[in-house]
Amino acid sequence: MIRFQNIRKVYGTGDHAVKALDDVSLHVPAGEIFGVLGQSGAGKSTLIRCVNLLERPTSGSVIVNGQELTTLDAAGLRKARQQIGIIFQHFNLLRSRTVADNIAFPLEVIGQAKPQREKRVKELLSLVGLADKANAYPAQLSGGQKQRVGIARALACEPKVLLSDEATSALDPQTTRSILDLLRDLNRRLGLTVMLITHEMTVVKHICDRVAVLRDGRVIEQGLVDDLVAQPGSEIAHEFFPRIVPPKEKNGGLLATITFVGAAAEEPILSSLLRKFDVGVNILGGGIETVREKRVGRLLLELSGPDASAARNFLEERTGLKVET
Ligand SMILES: Nc1ncnc2c1ncn2[C@@H]1O[C@H](COP(=O)(O)OP(=O)(O)OP(=O)(O)O)[C@@H](O)[C@H]1O
């Protein structure tokens, strides 16, 4: 797990001071995939670099796997970092080394003997689906394959935490999806805690359990993705479903925006409504999205007729439905 408590990071001093992180507190529970979403300059890179202290916060505490990192000496920090793997947008592979030797690199650094190293590299190659590429050089690989090597290298020392620094930003949509699927699979199979930074909502939508939205160095929202999507007015819900503007020529009925998540999205809610009430239902706008294999949707309805209020109350009482009127 990762816990950030009141992290501040200021670059430079005096007139040149830049406040990159401003009182950031986060909790990434063990075994979850946590996304930090933000636009360019929001402070995402600074934040992820503070997790393994590649960047030292100006103040605040960083706790990873139960250990407060800011108080460790150099040897303690080196050891703690072995439990934190990291993958990068541009892969950062060594061009003159083969795939197998790139993956072996961190094992050489910790002094692991050659036979164990070779065994471990073999396991890692098959874990990321590159068993046939051991002797290839990075230049001979596609972007997706290079990132798989990056992932294998990051997992070499069996870390509990994997950090992903915009790991799919340089990849096309299909390759992005396959890398995200691999991360989700590793998260499940190894119980790996994953913290990723991204400016892409699709990444959050595809794999994140939890998300924090970073703006100008501050966390403006955080929580379970499912909860935030369902929460009217949240930043995440707004990204998924941009505000639906009712058309001017509405018929004077009651307006209700319903958001449905998971099981509620599978129910034939509108046909139930029409069966139970003397009500007219006009769909004025909306959309349906898939979030980690679950469907979520938002519809703007206009309810008219004698039972319009009762129909709206019925919608409000349904579990899994959020209604704004
Ligand atoms: N080494 C540095 N020295 C001074 N200012 C810095 C340094 N690194 C980052 N900054 C500033 O800190 C702020 C946050 O930068 P950061 O790179 O963390 O944002 P980001 O969200 O990762 O952006 P991007 O997506 O463009 O990489 C920016 O205003 C940036 O200019």
The ligand as an SDF file (V2000), in Angstrom:
LIG
                    3D

 31 33  0  0  0  0  0  0  0  0999 V2000
   12.6320   20.1050  -11.8860 N   0  0  0  0  0  0  0  0  0  0  0  0
   11.7290   21.0730  -11.9070 C   0  0  0  0  0  0  0  0  0  0  0  0
   12.0710   22.3500  -11.6390 N   0  0  0  0  0  0  0  0  0  0  0  0
   11.1680   23.3430  -11.6140 C   0  0  0  0  0  0  0  0  0  0  0  0
    9.8590   23.1660  -11.8680 N   0  0  0  0  0  0  0  0  0  0  0  0
    9.4450   21.9260  -12.1440 C   0  0  0  0  0  0  0  0  0  0  0  0
   10.3470   20.8100  -12.1950 C   0  0  0  0  0  0  0  0  0  0  0  0
    9.6310   19.6950  -12.5130 N   0  0  0  0  0  0  0  0  0  0  0  0
    8.3460   20.0800  -12.6580 C   0  0  0  0  0  0  0  0  0  0  0  0
    8.2240   21.4160  -12.4390 N   0  0  0  0  0  0  0  0  0  0  0  0
    6.9690   22.1980  -12.4630 C   0  0  0  0  0  0  0  0  0  0  0  0
    6.0570   21.5920  -11.5620 O   0  0  0  0  0  0  0  0  0  0  0  0
    4.7310   21.5940  -12.0950 C   0  0  0  0  0  0  0  0  0  0  0  0
    4.2250   20.1520  -12.1800 C   0  0  0  0  0  0  0  0  0  0  0  0
    5.0050   19.4500  -13.1440 O   0  0  0  0  0  0  0  0  0  0  0  0
    4.8350   17.8910  -13.4350 P   0  0  0  0  0  0  0  0  0  0  0  0
    5.8640   17.5040  -14.4630 O   0  0  0  0  0  0  0  0  0  0  0  0
    4.8440   17.1470  -12.1560 O   0  0  0  0  0  0  0  0  0  0  0  0
    3.3600   17.8570  -14.0680 O   0  0  0  0  0  0  0  0  0  0  0  0
    2.6710   16.7190  -14.9570 P   0  0  0  0  0  0  0  0  0  0  0  0
    1.2570   16.6860  -14.5290 O   0  0  0  0  0  0  0  0  0  0  0  0
    3.4540   15.4580  -14.8540 O   0  0  0  0  0  0  0  0  0  0  0  0
    2.8080   17.3140  -16.4170 O   0  0  0  0  0  0  0  0  0  0  0  0
    3.0600   16.5040  -17.8130 P   0  0  0  0  0  0  0  0  0  0  0  0
    1.8500   15.6330  -18.0270 O   0  0  0  0  0  0  0  0  0  0  0  0
    3.1790   17.6210  -18.8090 O   0  0  0  0  0  0  0  0  0  0  0  0
    4.3280   15.7400  -17.6230 O   0  0  0  0  0  0  0  0  0  0  0  0
    4.8210   22.2930  -13.4380 C   0  0  0  0  0  0  0  0  0  0  0  0
    4.4890   23.6420  -13.2490 O   0  0  0  0  0  0  0  0  0  0  0  0
    6.2850   22.1500  -13.8200 C   0  0  0  0  0  0  0  0  0  0  0  0
    6.6940   23.2180  -14.6580 O   0  0  0  0  0  0  0  0  0  0  0  0
  1  2  1  0
  2  3  1  0
  2  7  2  0
  3  4  2  0
  4  5  1  0
  5  6  2  0
  6  7  1  0
  6 10  1  0
  7  8  1  0
  8  9  2  0
  9 10  1  0
 10 11  1  0
 11 12  1  0
 11 30  1  0
 12 13  1  0
 13 14  1  0
 13 28  1  0
 14 15  1  0
 15 16  1  0
 16 17  2  0
 16 18  1  0
 16 19  1  0
 19 20  1  0
 20 21  2  0
 20 22  1  0
 20 23  1  0
 23 24  1  0
 24 25  2  0
 24 26  1  0
 24 27  1  0
 28 29  1  0
 28 30  1  0
 30 31  1  0
M  END
$$$$
